[in-house]
Amino acid sequence: MKVGDIVNFVSNSWVTDRIYQNPGVVHKLHQYRGYNSKEEVKATVLWSNGLLTQEHSCYLEVISESR
């Protein structure tokens, strides 16, 4: 995943009750050390309804890669 990619928010978990207006565009990527010192990625996404949110990459499905 990289800046400019078009993504959908995808989750089958009842814990994640977020509903976004798919698709969205990756605006910024944030790398950090998560639990167990594992490197993880969050993305700031601009959704098609104008909402800007920060999401874990595991909930984002790339549907079109930027060039």
N, C-alpha and C positions, 0 to 999 in steps of 0.2 A: 504494500500500500504506500502511496506517495501523494504529495500535495497535488491537487487537481483531479484526482480520481473521483469518479462518480460512484457513490455507495448507497446501499439500502441498509436500514437498521433491521436486524434479524435476531429474534429471541423466542424460544419456546417456553421460557421459564415464567411461572406465575409470579415470581419475585420481581421481575422486570416488567412493570405494567406501563412502560413508556410507549407512547404512540406518536410517531413522527410522520410528517408528510414526506414520504419517500418520493424521489431520490434526494440525495444531498451531495455536496461537493466538499472534499477534504480541504480545509483551509490551512491547517497547521498540524504538525505531528509533534508529540511530546514523548521522549523516552525517559524512563525512570526505573529504579530498582524496586521491585515489588517484594512480596513475601518470599522468604528463602533466598534473597539476593538475586532473584530471577529478573532479567531485563524484560520490561514490558513496554507497550506502546499505547498511548491514548491519542485520539485525534479530535481536533476541533472541527466540527462539521457545520456547514451552512445548509439548512434544509430548504426545500422548495417553497415553504410557507414563510421564509425569512428568519426563522428561529436559528440561533447559533448555540450549539451545545458541545460539551466535551464527552466523548464516549470511549470505552475500552475497545481496542481493535477486534477483540473476539466477537463483538456484537455487530460488526460491520462487514458487509459482503460487497466486494468490489464488483461492479457491474460493467464499468467501462474505465479502462486505464487512460491516464493522460499521456501525452507524448513526451 
